[in-house]
Amino acid sequence: MPEETKKQDEAKKVPEAAEKPTNCMKCNKRLKRKAWYYKNNGYYCSKGCWQQAVKALAAKKDKKT
């Protein structure tokens, strides 16, 4: 019987949903409900901010090598 209760408890646990950040990762603007851009595990306010972040990351990698 104890095994059955463990299985029921595990089934009842609901995994927590990942919360969307409230600000753009590049410019720190507030992300609006309808307009946000998710790319490469990051949230940005627009495609332009994402492209700038990619360029900055590439420049940072070039400096390291």
PDB file of N, CA, C and O in Angstrom:
ATOM      1  N   MET A   1       0.792  -1.203   0.000  1.00  0.00           N
ATOM      2  CA  MET A   1       0.000   0.000   0.000  1.00  0.00           C
ATOM      3  C   MET A   1       0.840   1.276   0.000  1.00  0.00           C
ATOM      4  O   MET A   1       0.500   2.207  -0.730  1.00  0.00           O
ATOM      5  N   PRO A   2       1.920   1.367   0.782  1.00  0.00           N
ATOM      6  CA  PRO A   2       2.699   2.612   0.794  1.00  0.00           C
ATOM      7  C   PRO A   2       3.254   2.963  -0.589  1.00  0.00           C
ATOM      8  O   PRO A   2       3.417   4.141  -0.906  1.00  0.00           O
ATOM      9  N   GLU A   3       3.541   1.960  -1.406  1.00  0.00           N
ATOM     10  CA  GLU A   3       4.057   2.220  -2.754  1.00  0.00           C
ATOM     11  C   GLU A   3       3.006   2.925  -3.603  1.00  0.00           C
ATOM     12  O   GLU A   3       3.334   3.801  -4.403  1.00  0.00           O
ATOM     13  N   GLU A   4       1.754   2.544  -3.428  1.00  0.00           N
ATOM     14  CA  GLU A   4       0.679   3.155  -4.195  1.00  0.00           C
ATOM     15  C   GLU A   4       0.502   4.627  -3.813  1.00  0.00           C
ATOM     16  O   GLU A   4       0.247   5.459  -4.684  1.00  0.00           O
ATOM     17  N   THR A   5       0.630   4.953  -2.558  1.00  0.00           N
ATOM     18  CA  THR A   5       0.473   6.344  -2.133  1.00  0.00           C
ATOM     19  C   THR A   5       1.626   7.191  -2.649  1.00  0.00           C
ATOM     20  O   THR A   5       1.432   8.360  -2.981  1.00  0.00           O
ATOM     21  N   LYS A   6       2.825   6.618  -2.721  1.00  0.00           N
ATOM     22  CA  LYS A   6       3.962   7.356  -3.266  1.00  0.00           C
ATOM     23  C   LYS A   6       3.727   7.686  -4.728  1.00  0.00           C
ATOM     24  O   LYS A   6       4.018   8.796  -5.174  1.00  0.00           O
ATOM     25  N   LYS A   7       3.204   6.730  -5.469  1.00  0.00           N
ATOM     26  CA  LYS A   7       2.924   6.947  -6.889  1.00  0.00           C
ATOM     27  C   LYS A   7       1.865   8.027  -7.071  1.00  0.00           C
ATOM     28  O   LYS A   7       1.966   8.849  -7.983  1.00  0.00           O
ATOM     29  N   GLN A   8       0.860   8.031  -6.215  1.00  0.00           N
ATOM     30  CA  GLN A   8      -0.191   9.036  -6.310  1.00  0.00           C
ATOM     31  C   GLN A   8       0.351  10.415  -5.980  1.00  0.00           C
ATOM     32  O   GLN A   8      -0.019  11.397  -6.623  1.00  0.00           O
ATOM     33  N   ASP A   9       1.233  10.503  -4.974  1.00  0.00           N
ATOM     34  CA  ASP A   9       1.830  11.786  -4.604  1.00  0.00           C
ATOM     35  C   ASP A   9       2.688  12.326  -5.741  1.00  0.00           C
ATOM     36  O   ASP A   9       2.664  13.526  -6.016  1.00  0.00           O
ATOM     37  N   GLU A  10       3.444  11.455  -6.403  1.00  0.00           N
ATOM     38  CA  GLU A  10       4.286  11.879  -7.512  1.00  0.00           C
ATOM     39  C   GLU A  10       3.438  12.373  -8.677  1.00  0.00           C
ATOM     40  O   GLU A  10       3.812  13.326  -9.360  1.00  0.00           O
ATOM     41  N   ALA A  11       2.303  11.730  -8.903  1.00  0.00           N
ATOM     42  CA  ALA A  11       1.424  12.128  -9.989  1.00  0.00           C
ATOM     43  C   ALA A  11       0.785  13.487  -9.717  1.00  0.00           C
ATOM     44  O   ALA A  11       0.514  14.244 -10.649  1.00  0.00           O
ATOM     45  N   LYS A  12       0.545  13.794  -8.458  1.00  0.00           N
ATOM     46  CA  LYS A  12      -0.088  15.062  -8.109  1.00  0.00           C
ATOM     47  C   LYS A  12       0.849  16.251  -8.241  1.00  0.00           C
ATOM     48  O   LYS A  12       0.388  17.376  -8.436  1.00  0.00           O
ATOM     49  N   LYS A  13       2.153  16.028  -8.140  1.00  0.00           N
ATOM     50  CA  LYS A  13       3.113  17.124  -8.231  1.00  0.00           C
ATOM     51  C   LYS A  13       3.105  17.684  -9.643  1.00  0.00           C
ATOM     52  O   LYS A  13       3.230  16.951 -10.623  1.00  0.00           O
ATOM     53  N   VAL A  14       2.958  18.975  -9.723  1.00  0.00           N
ATOM     54  CA  VAL A  14       2.929  19.653 -11.017  1.00  0.00           C
ATOM     55  C   VAL A  14       4.263  20.379 -11.202  1.00  0.00           C
ATOM     56  O   VAL A  14       4.675  21.150 -10.335  1.00  0.00           O
ATOM     57  N   PRO A  15       4.940  20.133 -12.332  1.00  0.00           N
ATOM     58  CA  PRO A  15       6.210  20.845 -12.535  1.00  0.00           C
ATOM     59  C   PRO A  15       5.971  22.337 -12.693  1.00  0.00           C
ATOM     60  O   PRO A  15       4.999  22.765 -13.315  1.00  0.00           O
ATOM     61  N   GLU A  16       6.877  23.121 -12.119  1.00  0.00           N
ATOM     62  CA  GLU A  16       6.736  24.569 -12.191  1.00  0.00           C
ATOM     63  C   GLU A  16       7.095  25.064 -13.585  1.00  0.00           C
ATOM     64  O   GLU A  16       8.094  24.635 -14.162  1.00  0.00           O
ATOM     65  N   ALA A  17       6.299  25.946 -14.112  1.00  0.00           N
ATOM     66  CA  ALA A  17       6.560  26.522 -15.425  1.00  0.00           C
ATOM     67  C   ALA A  17       7.639  27.589 -15.287  1.00  0.00           C
ATOM     68  O   ALA A  17       7.673  28.336 -14.308  1.00  0.00           O
ATOM     69  N   ALA A  18       8.514  27.648 -16.278  1.00  0.00           N
ATOM     70  CA  ALA A  18       9.561  28.667 -16.263  1.00  0.00           C
ATOM     71  C   ALA A  18       8.915  30.030 -16.469  1.00  0.00           C
ATOM     72  O   ALA A  18       8.092  30.208 -17.367  1.00  0.00           O
ATOM     73  N   GLU A  19       9.288  30.976 -15.641  1.00  0.00           N
ATOM     74  CA  GLU A  19       8.697  32.299 -15.734  1.00  0.00           C
ATOM     75  C   GLU A  19       9.454  33.154 -16.735  1.00  0.00           C
ATOM     76  O   GLU A  19      10.682  33.120 -16.802  1.00  0.00           O
ATOM     77  N   LYS A  20       8.707  33.915 -17.503  1.00  0.00           N
ATOM     78  CA  LYS A  20       9.306  34.807 -18.488  1.00  0.00           C
ATOM     79  C   LYS A  20       9.832  36.045 -17.780  1.00  0.00           C
ATOM     80  O   LYS A  20       9.120  36.654 -16.982  1.00  0.00           O
ATOM     81  N   PRO A  21      11.078  36.425 -18.066  1.00  0.00           N
ATOM     82  CA  PRO A  21      11.602  37.648 -17.440  1.00  0.00           C
ATOM     83  C   PRO A  21      10.796  38.871 -17.853  1.00  0.00           C
ATOM     84  O   PRO A  21      10.100  38.848 -18.868  1.00  0.00           O
ATOM     85  N   THR A  22      10.889  39.931 -17.071  1.00  0.00           N
ATOM     86  CA  THR A  22      10.095  41.124 -17.346  1.00  0.00           C
ATOM     87  C   THR A  22      10.858  42.153 -18.165  1.00  0.00           C
ATOM     88  O   THR A  22      10.254  43.095 -18.679  1.00  0.00           O
ATOM     89  N   ASN A  23      12.190  41.994 -18.300  1.00  0.00           N
ATOM     90  CA  ASN A  23      12.987  42.996 -19.011  1.00  0.00           C
ATOM     91  C   ASN A  23      13.820  42.362 -20.121  1.00  0.00           C
ATOM     92  O   ASN A  23      14.191  41.190 -20.054  1.00  0.00           O
ATOM     93  N   CYS A  24      14.100  43.161 -21.133  1.00  0.00           N
ATOM     94  CA  CYS A  24      14.954  42.757 -22.245  1.00  0.00           C
ATOM     95  C   CYS A  24      16.367  42.500 -21.726  1.00  0.00           C
ATOM     96  O   CYS A  24      16.855  43.243 -20.875  1.00  0.00           O
ATOM     97  N   MET A  25      17.028  41.463 -22.224  1.00  0.00           N
ATOM     98  CA  MET A  25      18.368  41.132 -21.759  1.00  0.00           C
ATOM     99  C   MET A  25      19.427  42.112 -22.278  1.00  0.00           C
ATOM    100  O   MET A  25      20.495  42.236 -21.679  1.00  0.00           O
ATOM    101  N   LYS A  26      19.144  42.800 -23.374  1.00  0.00           N
ATOM    102  CA  LYS A  26      20.121  43.728 -23.950  1.00  0.00           C
ATOM    103  C   LYS A  26      19.935  45.152 -23.431  1.00  0.00           C
ATOM    104  O   LYS A  26      20.868  45.737 -22.882  1.00  0.00           O
ATOM    105  N   CYS A  27      18.748  45.705 -23.599  1.00  0.00           N
ATOM    106  CA  CYS A  27      18.530  47.122 -23.269  1.00  0.00           C
ATOM    107  C   CYS A  27      17.776  47.339 -21.960  1.00  0.00           C
ATOM    108  O   CYS A  27      17.619  48.476 -21.517  1.00  0.00           O
ATOM    109  N   ASN A  28      17.310  46.254 -21.338  1.00  0.00           N
ATOM    110  CA  ASN A  28      16.613  46.304 -20.058  1.00  0.00           C
ATOM    111  C   ASN A  28      15.253  47.009 -20.125  1.00  0.00           C
ATOM    112  O   ASN A  28      14.754  47.475 -19.101  1.00  0.00           O
ATOM    113  N   LYS A  29      14.652  47.091 -21.305  1.00  0.00           N
ATOM    114  CA  LYS A  29      13.302  47.643 -21.428  1.00  0.00           C
ATOM    115  C   LYS A  29      12.294  46.611 -20.925  1.00  0.00           C
ATOM    116  O   LYS A  29      12.569  45.411 -20.903  1.00  0.00           O
ATOM    117  N   ARG A  30      11.151  47.091 -20.533  1.00  0.00           N
ATOM    118  CA  ARG A  30      10.078  46.209 -20.086  1.00  0.00           C
ATOM    119  C   ARG A  30       9.546  45.424 -21.281  1.00  0.00           C
ATOM    120  O   ARG A  30       9.294  46.000 -22.339  1.00  0.00           O
ATOM    121  N   LEU A  31       9.375  44.115 -21.118  1.00  0.00           N
ATOM    122  CA  LEU A  31       8.819  43.290 -22.185  1.00  0.00           C
ATOM    123  C   LEU A  31       7.301  43.378 -22.135  1.00  0.00           C
ATOM    124  O   LEU A  31       6.687  43.060 -21.117  1.00  0.00           O
ATOM    125  N   LYS A  32       6.701  43.810 -23.234  1.00  0.00           N
ATOM    126  CA  LYS A  32       5.252  43.920 -23.290  1.00  0.00           C
ATOM    127  C   LYS A  32       4.652  42.545 -23.533  1.00  0.00           C
ATOM    128  O   LYS A  32       5.322  41.633 -24.016  1.00  0.00           O
ATOM    129  N   ARG A  33       3.412  42.417 -23.198  1.00  0.00           N
ATOM    130  CA  ARG A  33       2.742  41.125 -23.265  1.00  0.00           C
ATOM    131  C   ARG A  33       2.738  40.550 -24.677  1.00  0.00           C
ATOM    132  O   ARG A  33       3.004  39.363 -24.866  1.00  0.00           O
ATOM    133  N   LYS A  34       2.439  41.378 -25.657  1.00  0.00           N
ATOM    134  CA  LYS A  34       2.309  40.881 -27.023  1.00  0.00           C
ATOM    135  C   LYS A  34       3.614  40.923 -27.797  1.00  0.00           C
ATOM    136  O   LYS A  34       3.801  40.158 -28.744  1.00  0.00           O
ATOM    137  N   ALA A  35       4.500  41.791 -27.411  1.00  0.00           N
ATOM    138  CA  ALA A  35       5.705  41.989 -28.208  1.00  0.00           C
ATOM    139  C   ALA A  35       6.952  41.612 -27.429  1.00  0.00           C
ATOM    140  O   ALA A  35       7.499  42.432 -26.691  1.00  0.00           O
ATOM    141  N   TRP A  36       7.404  40.371 -27.592  1.00  0.00           N
ATOM    142  CA  TRP A  36       8.692  39.978 -27.063  1.00  0.00           C
ATOM    143  C   TRP A  36       9.281  38.945 -27.987  1.00  0.00           C
ATOM    144  O   TRP A  36       8.561  38.250 -28.704  1.00  0.00           O
ATOM    145  N   TYR A  37      10.581  38.848 -27.970  1.00  0.00           N
ATOM    146  CA  TYR A  37      11.315  38.029 -28.918  1.00  0.00           C
ATOM    147  C   TYR A  37      12.198  37.068 -28.131  1.00  0.00           C
ATOM    148  O   TYR A  37      13.071  37.502 -27.379  1.00  0.00           O
ATOM    149  N   TYR A  38      11.976  35.765 -28.299  1.00  0.00           N
ATOM    150  CA  TYR A  38      12.749  34.751 -27.588  1.00  0.00           C
ATOM    151  C   TYR A  38      13.691  34.067 -28.562  1.00  0.00           C
ATOM    152  O   TYR A  38      13.258  33.505 -29.568  1.00  0.00           O
ATOM    153  N   LYS A  39      14.976  34.116 -28.259  1.00  0.00           N
ATOM    154  CA  LYS A  39      15.961  33.473 -29.132  1.00  0.00           C
ATOM    155  C   LYS A  39      17.178  33.083 -28.305  1.00  0.00           C
ATOM    156  O   LYS A  39      17.621  33.858 -27.457  1.00  0.00           O
ATOM    157  N   ASN A  40      17.714  31.915 -28.534  1.00  0.00           N
ATOM    158  CA  ASN A  40      18.925  31.429 -27.857  1.00  0.00           C
ATOM    159  C   ASN A  40      18.847  31.564 -26.338  1.00  0.00           C
ATOM    160  O   ASN A  40      19.753  32.103 -25.703  1.00  0.00           O
ATOM    161  N   ASN A  41      17.759  31.070 -25.774  1.00  0.00           N
ATOM    162  CA  ASN A  41      17.558  31.078 -24.325  1.00  0.00           C
ATOM    163  C   ASN A  41      17.567  32.471 -23.716  1.00  0.00           C
ATOM    164  O   ASN A  41      17.994  32.636 -22.573  1.00  0.00           O
ATOM    165  N   GLY A  42      17.109  33.467 -24.444  1.00  0.00           N
ATOM    166  CA  GLY A  42      17.033  34.820 -23.912  1.00  0.00           C
ATOM    167  C   GLY A  42      15.797  35.534 -24.422  1.00  0.00           C
ATOM    168  O   GLY A  42      15.293  35.221 -25.500  1.00  0.00           O
ATOM    169  N   TYR A  43      15.310  36.485 -23.655  1.00  0.00           N
ATOM    170  CA  TYR A  43      14.144  37.280 -24.025  1.00  0.00           C
ATOM    171  C   TYR A  43      14.598  38.691 -24.369  1.00  0.00           C
ATOM    172  O   TYR A  43      15.320  39.324 -23.599  1.00  0.00           O
ATOM    173  N   TYR A  44      14.171  39.180 -25.529  1.00  0.00           N
ATOM    174  CA  TYR A  44      14.551  40.504 -26.008  1.00  0.00           C
ATOM    175  C   TYR A  44      13.294  41.262 -26.408  1.00  0.00           C
ATOM    176  O   TYR A  44      12.256  40.662 -26.690  1.00  0.00           O
ATOM    177  N   CYS A  45      13.400  42.599 -26.428  1.00  0.00           N
ATOM    178  CA  CYS A  45      12.225  43.408 -26.756  1.00  0.00           C
ATOM    179  C   CYS A  45      11.987  43.469 -28.263  1.00  0.00           C
ATOM    180  O   CYS A  45      10.872  43.758 -28.699  1.00  0.00           O
ATOM    181  N   SER A  46      13.018  43.200 -29.061  1.00  0.00           N
ATOM    182  CA  SER A  46      12.857  43.229 -30.517  1.00  0.00           C
ATOM    183  C   SER A  46      13.949  42.394 -31.169  1.00  0.00           C
ATOM    184  O   SER A  46      14.896  41.958 -30.514  1.00  0.00           O
ATOM    185  N   LYS A  47      13.801  42.183 -32.457  1.00  0.00           N
ATOM    186  CA  LYS A  47      14.808  41.439 -33.204  1.00  0.00           C
ATOM    187  C   LYS A  47      16.120  42.224 -33.246  1.00  0.00           C
ATOM    188  O   LYS A  47      17.199  41.632 -33.249  1.00  0.00           O
ATOM    189  N   GLY A  48      16.026  43.545 -33.277  1.00  0.00           N
ATOM    190  CA  GLY A  48      17.213  44.395 -33.301  1.00  0.00           C
ATOM    191  C   GLY A  48      18.061  44.216 -32.047  1.00  0.00           C
ATOM    192  O   GLY A  48      19.286  44.126 -32.133  1.00  0.00           O
ATOM    193  N   CYS A  49      17.419  44.166 -30.891  1.00  0.00           N
ATOM    194  CA  CYS A  49      18.153  43.957 -29.642  1.00  0.00           C
ATOM    195  C   CYS A  49      18.817  42.586 -29.642  1.00  0.00           C
ATOM    196  O   CYS A  49      19.947  42.446 -29.173  1.00  0.00           O
ATOM    197  N   TRP A  50      18.133  41.584 -30.157  1.00  0.00           N
ATOM    198  CA  TRP A  50      18.727  40.256 -30.235  1.00  0.00           C
ATOM    199  C   TRP A  50      19.959  40.265 -31.142  1.00  0.00           C
ATOM    200  O   TRP A  50      20.981  39.670 -30.802  1.00  0.00           O
ATOM    201  N   GLN A  51      19.868  40.931 -32.285  1.00  0.00           N
ATOM    202  CA  GLN A  51      20.999  41.003 -33.204  1.00  0.00           C
ATOM    203  C   GLN A  51      22.179  41.746 -32.568  1.00  0.00           C
ATOM    204  O   GLN A  51      23.327  41.343 -32.751  1.00  0.00           O
ATOM    205  N   GLN A  52      21.918  42.805 -31.837  1.00  0.00           N
ATOM    206  CA  GLN A  52      22.984  43.531 -31.148  1.00  0.00           C
ATOM    207  C   GLN A  52      23.640  42.654 -30.087  1.00  0.00           C
ATOM    208  O   GLN A  52      24.856  42.698 -29.902  1.00  0.00           O
ATOM    209  N   ALA A  53      22.834  41.861 -29.396  1.00  0.00           N
ATOM    210  CA  ALA A  53      23.372  40.973 -28.370  1.00  0.00           C
ATOM    211  C   ALA A  53      24.253  39.901 -29.003  1.00  0.00           C
ATOM    212  O   ALA A  53      25.287  39.538 -28.442  1.00  0.00           O
ATOM    213  N   VAL A  54      23.854  39.394 -30.163  1.00  0.00           N
ATOM    214  CA  VAL A  54      24.651  38.385 -30.864  1.00  0.00           C
ATOM    215  C   VAL A  54      25.977  38.983 -31.316  1.00  0.00           C
ATOM    216  O   VAL A  54      27.024  38.348 -31.186  1.00  0.00           O
ATOM    217  N   LYS A  55      25.935  40.195 -31.844  1.00  0.00           N
ATOM    218  CA  LYS A  55      27.166  40.873 -32.281  1.00  0.00           C
ATOM    219  C   LYS A  55      28.092  41.120 -31.100  1.00  0.00           C
ATOM    220  O   LYS A  55      29.301  40.915 -31.207  1.00  0.00           O
ATOM    221  N   ALA A  56      27.538  41.557 -29.979  1.00  0.00           N
ATOM    222  CA  ALA A  56      28.347  41.819 -28.788  1.00  0.00           C
ATOM    223  C   ALA A  56      28.972  40.520 -28.272  1.00  0.00           C
ATOM    224  O   ALA A  56      30.125  40.516 -27.844  1.00  0.00           O
ATOM    225  N   LEU A  57      28.224  39.433 -28.312  1.00  0.00           N
ATOM    226  CA  LEU A  57      28.741  38.148 -27.865  1.00  0.00           C
ATOM    227  C   LEU A  57      29.860  37.663 -28.786  1.00  0.00           C
ATOM    228  O   LEU A  57      30.863  37.125 -28.317  1.00  0.00           O
ATOM    229  N   ALA A  58      29.687  37.855 -30.095  1.00  0.00           N
ATOM    230  CA  ALA A  58      30.711  37.455 -31.058  1.00  0.00           C
ATOM    231  C   ALA A  58      31.986  38.283 -30.857  1.00  0.00           C
ATOM    232  O   ALA A  58      33.092  37.746 -30.931  1.00  0.00           O
ATOM    233  N   ALA A  59      31.835  39.575 -30.606  1.00  0.00           N
ATOM    234  CA  ALA A  59      32.992  40.439 -30.372  1.00  0.00           C
ATOM    235  C   ALA A  59      33.718  40.022 -29.091  1.00  0.00           C
ATOM    236  O   ALA A  59      34.947  40.060 -29.024  1.00  0.00           O
ATOM    237  N   LYS A  60      32.957  39.630 -28.092  1.00  0.00           N
ATOM    238  CA  LYS A  60      33.541  39.193 -26.829  1.00  0.00           C
ATOM    239  C   LYS A  60      34.341  37.903 -27.028  1.00  0.00           C
ATOM    240  O   LYS A  60      35.414  37.737 -26.447  1.00  0.00           O
ATOM    241  N   LYS A  61      33.812  36.988 -27.854  1.00  0.00           N
ATOM    242  CA  LYS A  61      34.514  35.732 -28.142  1.00  0.00           C
ATOM    243  C   LYS A  61      35.786  35.984 -28.936  1.00  0.00           C
ATOM    244  O   LYS A  61      36.801  35.320 -28.722  1.00  0.00           O
ATOM    245  N   ASP A  62      35.730  36.951 -29.862  1.00  0.00           N
ATOM    246  CA  ASP A  62      36.916  37.283 -30.662  1.00  0.00           C
ATOM    247  C   ASP A  62      38.036  37.833 -29.787  1.00  0.00           C
ATOM    248  O   ASP A  62      39.209  37.547 -30.025  1.00  0.00           O
ATOM    249  N   LYS A  63      37.680  38.615 -28.784  1.00  0.00           N
ATOM    250  CA  LYS A  63      38.684  39.187 -27.887  1.00  0.00           C
ATOM    251  C   LYS A  63      39.373  38.097 -27.050  1.00  0.00           C
ATOM    252  O   LYS A  63      40.561  38.197 -26.744  1.00  0.00           O
ATOM    253  N   LYS A  64      38.617  37.066 -26.688  1.00  0.00           N
ATOM    254  CA  LYS A  64      39.173  35.997 -25.868  1.00  0.00           C
ATOM    255  C   LYS A  64      40.182  35.159 -26.650  1.00  0.00           C
ATOM    256  O   LYS A  64      41.155  34.676 -26.071  1.00  0.00           O
ATOM    257  N   THR A  65      39.972  34.979 -27.940  1.00  0.00           N
ATOM    258  CA  THR A  65      40.879  34.133 -28.730  1.00  0.00           C
ATOM    259  C   THR A  65      41.951  34.904 -29.421  1.00  0.00           C
ATOM    260  O   THR A  65      42.781  34.320 -30.117  1.00  0.00           O
TER     261      THR A  65
END
